[in-house]
Amino acid sequence: MKTVLILGCGYVGRAVGLYERAQGNRVLAVTRNEEMADQLRSEGMDVFVGNVHETAWYAFAENVDWSLNCVSAAAPNLEGYRLSYVGGNRSFTDWMSRSGFSGSAIYTSSVSVYPDSGGDWIEEKDARASSERSEVILESERVLMESNDLAAKTVLRLGGIYGPDRSFLANRIAKADGALPGYGDYFLNLIRLEDIVGAIGAVFRSENAGAIFSVVDDVPMLREDLVRELSARMKVPTPGFDPSLNGARGSRRMDGQRPANRRILNSKMKEAFDWQPAFPNASEGMASLVSS
């Protein structure tokens, strides 16, 4: 039996915790959400309620074999990102140093660190800060990877997350009145929840941990193509796109610019961990999540 520490145990963390519990492992979950804490306890996890960027959870996290920091932002602004991501990883690495942790440590970062490539393919080495948000996220990665400790540290840059109870695009299509906010002529790099869980489990159980990997599906899709396919499956009219609509500027584009248009390779992740997404593209992955 392994003891798995999950920091920021929300949508992704809970799914990882449930998987590890099913494998017979003990799960220590840290969350700032009281309601989530109650749910995690009912599912057999040990829970500490608190903030990852603080130190109160350190005493709770004892005899840990594998650790995962998948904390979400405390607030949808730069201050929230810096507090949770940079501050969270500073706390994470401080705990590693104080506890002598020498197991596998994973941080779930974001593909938002990849710049626009005009729709061309892009890989891990191409990451660079193209906005204040991506600059903060890259800083959070450096805090982890450049820390002086004994852990095998891995960064997983996750694509846009969807899955059970999280079908944002389908919900928007269902409510669209002829048009969706934003643009349709750029590639979406997405990943379904179950494939994230599989990727994290593969890293924990591998000797190849200790680098940065993109976790996205095999076939990025143009947003307009995915909207058309989902609309047909849902048997509703296909909406157009209008950048002037409310909601066009979401938390992913605080600066109001167009979303980055790039296709992100997952070959490094697949080769290192023999990982293969069960849902190779978003059209297949979302099929079971939408009603026709």
Backbone torsions as a table, in degrees:
resi	resn	phi	psi	omega
1	MET	NA	132.6	175.5
2	LYS	-100.9	153.7	171.5
3	THR	-106.6	122.5	-174.3
4	VAL	-113.1	123.9	176.4
5	LEU	-97.6	127.8	178.6
6	ILE	-122.8	114.0	-180.0
7	LEU	-96.6	132.0	-176.7
8	GLY	73.6	52.5	-170.8
9	CYS	-80.6	88.0	178.6
10	GLY	-117.3	-128.1	-175.1
11	TYR	-60.4	-52.4	179.2
12	VAL	-73.7	-46.8	-176.1
13	GLY	-60.3	-41.3	178.9
14	ARG	-62.2	-42.7	179.8
15	ALA	-62.8	-40.4	176.2
16	VAL	-64.7	-42.9	179.5
17	GLY	-61.2	-42.4	178.5
18	LEU	-63.5	-40.4	177.9
19	TYR	-63.5	-45.5	-177.7
20	GLU	-69.1	-34.6	174.3
21	ARG	-62.2	-39.9	179.2
22	ALA	-66.0	-23.8	176.3
23	GLN	-85.4	1.3	179.1
24	GLY	88.9	13.2	-178.3
25	ASN	-94.1	155.0	175.5
26	ARG	-84.7	138.5	-179.0
27	VAL	-122.2	126.2	173.3
28	LEU	-105.7	116.6	-174.5
29	ALA	-113.6	132.2	174.6
30	VAL	-113.1	124.4	178.7
31	THR	-143.0	151.0	176.1
32	ARG	-94.2	-1.4	-174.3
33	ASN	-102.3	115.1	-177.2
34	GLU	-62.6	-40.1	-179.9
35	GLU	-65.1	-42.6	176.2
36	MET	-63.9	-38.1	178.9
37	ALA	-57.8	-44.1	178.5
38	ASP	-61.9	-41.2	-179.9
39	GLN	-65.7	-43.6	-179.8
40	LEU	-63.0	-40.3	177.4
41	ARG	-61.7	-41.6	-179.3
42	SER	-66.4	-18.6	179.8
43	GLU	-99.7	13.3	171.5
44	GLY	91.2	14.0	179.5
45	MET	-100.3	149.5	171.2
46	ASP	-84.1	135.1	-168.9
47	VAL	-128.4	140.0	169.7
48	PHE	-122.7	129.1	179.6
49	VAL	-97.2	116.8	-179.5
50	GLY	175.4	179.8	-178.4
51	ASN	-94.6	137.0	-179.1
52	VAL	-63.2	-35.0	-175.6
53	HIS	-75.1	-6.0	175.7
54	GLU	-97.7	-178.4	-173.2
55	THR	-111.6	-2.3	-173.3
56	ALA	-62.4	-25.5	-177.2
57	TRP	-80.6	-8.3	-174.3
58	TYR	-56.8	-45.8	-177.7
59	ALA	-66.6	-25.9	178.0
60	PHE	-70.4	-31.3	-173.0
61	ALA	-93.5	79.3	-178.4
62	GLU	-114.5	147.3	175.3
63	ASN	55.8	45.6	-176.8
64	VAL	-89.0	137.4	176.6
65	ASP	-97.3	-45.3	-179.6
66	TRP	-126.6	143.7	-179.2
67	SER	-136.2	144.9	-177.5
68	LEU	-136.4	126.2	172.1
69	ASN	-107.8	105.5	178.8
70	CYS	-124.7	37.5	-177.3
71	VAL	-63.4	144.7	173.5
72	SER	-97.0	168.2	-176.7
73	ALA	-67.6	139.8	178.4
74	ALA	-65.2	-28.4	178.2
75	ALA	-153.4	150.9	-176.8
76	PRO	-80.4	54.4	176.6
77	ASN	-148.4	173.9	-175.5
78	LEU	-61.0	-36.6	178.8
79	GLU	-63.8	-40.2	178.0
80	GLY	-65.5	-40.7	177.4
81	TYR	-62.7	-46.4	-177.1
82	ARG	-64.6	-41.6	-179.6
83	LEU	-61.8	-49.2	-173.7
84	SER	-80.4	-42.6	-173.5
85	TYR	-84.1	-54.7	178.8
86	VAL	-72.2	-51.3	178.4
87	GLY	-62.2	-38.0	178.8
88	GLY	-62.6	-43.0	179.6
89	ASN	-73.6	-29.5	173.6
90	ARG	-64.2	-41.2	177.1
91	SER	-67.1	-42.1	179.0
92	PHE	-57.6	-48.9	-178.2
93	THR	-72.7	-30.9	175.0
94	ASP	-63.5	-42.4	176.4
95	TRP	-61.9	-41.8	178.3
96	MET	-58.0	-46.6	-178.1
97	SER	-64.5	-45.5	-178.0
98	ARG	-67.9	-37.1	-174.6
99	SER	-88.4	-13.3	-175.5
100	GLY	73.8	23.9	-178.2
101	PHE	-58.1	129.7	-178.1
102	SER	-130.1	18.0	179.9
103	GLY	-91.1	-156.8	-180.0
104	SER	-89.9	128.2	-179.9
105	ALA	-121.3	128.0	-179.0
106	ILE	-120.4	138.7	172.0
107	TYR	-120.9	126.3	177.3
108	THR	-90.1	108.1	178.2
109	SER	-97.2	-154.5	-172.4
110	SER	-140.5	147.6	175.9
111	VAL	-74.2	-0.2	176.9
112	SER	-66.4	-7.6	176.3
113	VAL	-78.7	-5.3	179.8
114	TYR	-93.4	131.8	-177.0
115	PRO	-79.4	173.7	174.3
116	ASP	-65.7	135.0	177.4
117	SER	-124.8	16.4	-179.3
118	GLY	67.5	25.1	-179.9
119	GLY	91.5	-2.7	178.7
120	ASP	-77.2	165.6	178.4
121	TRP	-72.7	148.1	-176.0
122	ILE	-143.2	151.2	-177.4
123	GLU	-133.7	-176.8	-169.2
124	GLU	-55.6	-41.1	-175.6
125	LYS	-68.9	-12.3	-176.8
126	ASP	-86.8	-0.4	-178.1
127	ALA	-62.5	138.9	174.1
128	ARG	-161.5	155.3	-179.1
129	ALA	-74.5	119.3	177.5
130	SER	-119.2	3.4	177.2
131	SER	-157.7	167.9	177.7
132	GLU	-63.2	-36.7	-179.6
133	ARG	-64.2	-47.5	-179.5
134	SER	-67.3	-30.3	176.5
135	GLU	-63.9	-41.8	178.1
136	VAL	-64.9	-41.8	-178.2
137	ILE	-66.9	-41.6	176.8
138	LEU	-63.8	-36.6	176.3
139	GLU	-62.4	-40.4	179.4
140	SER	-64.1	-35.8	176.5
141	GLU	-64.8	-43.7	-179.3
142	ARG	-63.4	-39.2	178.2
143	VAL	-54.6	-43.1	179.6
144	LEU	-71.7	-54.7	-169.4
145	MET	-70.9	-25.5	-178.0
146	GLU	-97.1	5.5	179.7
147	SER	-73.8	152.1	-177.7
148	ASN	-96.5	89.6	179.1
149	ASP	-150.6	-178.8	-172.1
150	LEU	-93.9	-4.9	-172.7
151	ALA	-73.0	154.5	169.3
152	ALA	-89.7	104.4	-169.0
153	LYS	-100.6	132.1	-178.7
154	THR	-131.4	135.4	172.4
155	VAL	-106.4	127.1	174.6
156	LEU	-111.1	112.0	178.2
157	ARG	-85.8	105.2	-174.8
158	LEU	-83.9	140.8	171.0
159	GLY	-73.8	-175.6	176.8
160	GLY	-60.0	127.2	-170.9
161	ILE	-92.7	132.6	171.1
162	TYR	-141.9	169.2	179.7
163	GLY	160.0	-165.4	179.0
164	PRO	-53.2	131.7	-179.2
165	ASP	64.2	17.2	178.9
166	ARG	-148.0	77.0	-178.0
167	SER	-124.9	67.3	-173.3
168	PHE	-58.9	-45.3	-175.8
169	LEU	-66.1	-44.2	178.8
170	ALA	-61.9	-39.5	178.8
171	ASN	-64.6	-38.6	178.8
172	ARG	-67.1	-39.9	178.7
173	ILE	-61.5	-43.1	-177.9
174	ALA	-62.3	-30.7	-176.7
175	LYS	-99.3	-3.3	-175.4
176	ALA	-66.0	140.1	176.5
177	ASP	-109.4	63.0	178.7
178	GLY	94.0	-22.8	-177.2
179	ALA	-151.9	148.5	173.2
180	LEU	-103.2	148.7	175.3
181	PRO	-68.2	148.1	175.6
182	GLY	96.2	-154.2	-173.0
183	TYR	-120.1	162.1	178.3
184	GLY	-117.8	-9.2	-170.8
185	ASP	-99.0	45.8	174.9
186	TYR	-142.6	155.9	-176.4
187	PHE	-80.5	136.7	171.8
188	LEU	-95.7	132.9	176.4
189	ASN	-113.5	100.5	-168.3
190	LEU	-117.8	167.7	177.4
191	ILE	-155.2	134.6	-179.3
192	ARG	-84.3	150.7	-174.8
193	LEU	-51.4	-47.2	-176.6
194	GLU	-60.9	-32.3	178.7
195	ASP	-75.4	-28.4	172.3
196	ILE	-65.4	-45.5	178.5
197	VAL	-58.6	-43.1	178.5
198	GLY	-63.2	-38.6	179.6
199	ALA	-66.5	-44.2	179.6
200	ILE	-64.0	-44.2	177.9
201	GLY	-61.6	-36.5	179.2
202	ALA	-66.6	-39.8	178.6
203	VAL	-65.6	-46.4	-180.0
204	PHE	-56.0	-35.3	-172.0
205	ARG	-98.6	14.8	-175.4
206	SER	-117.5	158.4	173.3
207	GLU	-91.7	0.4	-175.3
208	ASN	-98.0	13.0	178.3
209	ALA	-66.5	159.0	174.2
210	GLY	117.8	29.9	179.1
211	ALA	-152.7	-167.7	-178.6
212	ILE	-114.5	133.4	-175.5
213	PHE	-137.1	144.9	172.3
214	SER	-89.3	132.5	177.4
215	VAL	-116.9	93.5	178.6
216	VAL	-137.0	167.9	178.3
217	ASP	-77.7	-179.3	-171.8
218	ASP	-77.6	-31.1	-169.5
219	VAL	-127.1	92.9	173.6
220	PRO	-59.0	142.1	-178.7
221	MET	-119.6	143.6	170.6
222	LEU	-61.6	139.8	-178.8
223	ARG	-57.6	-40.0	-179.0
224	GLU	-65.3	-34.7	178.5
225	ASP	-69.8	-42.3	179.7
226	LEU	-66.3	-40.7	177.9
227	VAL	-61.3	-42.1	179.7
228	ARG	-63.2	-44.7	-179.2
229	GLU	-66.5	-41.0	179.4
230	LEU	-68.2	-39.5	178.6
231	SER	-60.9	-42.7	179.0
232	ALA	-63.9	-41.9	179.6
233	ARG	-65.9	-35.7	-179.9
234	MET	-83.4	-8.4	-179.8
235	LYS	59.3	47.2	175.3
236	VAL	-128.5	158.1	178.4
237	PRO	-60.3	142.9	178.8
238	THR	-76.3	118.7	179.8
239	PRO	-75.7	157.1	171.0
240	GLY	-89.5	-160.7	-177.7
241	PHE	-132.2	139.5	-178.3
242	ASP	-140.5	105.6	-178.9
243	PRO	-62.8	-16.7	-176.9
244	SER	-85.3	-10.5	-177.4
245	LEU	-69.9	150.4	173.5
246	ASN	-60.0	135.7	-178.9
247	GLY	102.4	-8.7	178.7
248	ALA	-66.9	-30.2	176.1
249	ARG	-102.7	99.2	177.8
250	GLY	-101.4	-172.1	-177.8
251	SER	-64.2	-22.0	-179.7
252	ARG	-75.2	-21.7	-179.6
253	ARG	-131.8	70.9	-179.3
254	MET	-64.3	-26.3	-176.2
255	ASP	-84.6	-1.7	177.0
256	GLY	79.9	2.4	-179.8
257	GLN	-79.5	168.7	174.7
258	ARG	-64.6	147.6	175.0
259	PRO	-61.9	149.4	178.1
260	ALA	-64.2	137.4	-179.9
261	ASN	-107.6	102.4	179.2
262	ARG	-155.5	156.2	174.5
263	ARG	-111.1	124.0	-171.0
264	ILE	-100.9	127.0	179.7
265	LEU	-75.7	141.1	174.7
266	ASN	-112.8	11.8	-172.4
267	SER	-64.1	-34.1	-179.7
268	LYS	-63.9	-43.0	177.8
269	MET	-64.2	-44.0	-177.6
270	LYS	-65.2	-40.8	-177.9
271	GLU	-73.0	-38.0	-176.0
272	ALA	-72.3	-34.1	-170.6
273	PHE	-123.2	9.1	-177.6
274	ASP	51.8	39.7	-179.2
275	TRP	-95.5	138.9	177.8
276	GLN	-138.1	123.2	179.3
277	PRO	-64.2	133.4	176.7
278	ALA	-70.4	-23.3	179.0
279	PHE	-117.0	93.3	-170.7
280	PRO	-71.2	-17.9	175.2
281	ASN	-148.2	162.1	-173.5
282	ALA	-69.0	-28.6	178.4
283	SER	-61.9	-46.8	177.0
284	GLU	-68.6	-41.3	-176.3
285	GLY	-65.8	-31.9	-177.9
286	MET	-90.8	-8.7	-175.1
287	ALA	-57.0	-43.0	-176.9
288	SER	-81.2	-4.3	-176.5
289	LEU	-99.8	-11.2	-177.9
290	VAL	-113.2	148.0	178.5
291	SER	-101.3	140.0	-178.8
292	SER	-98.2	NA	NA
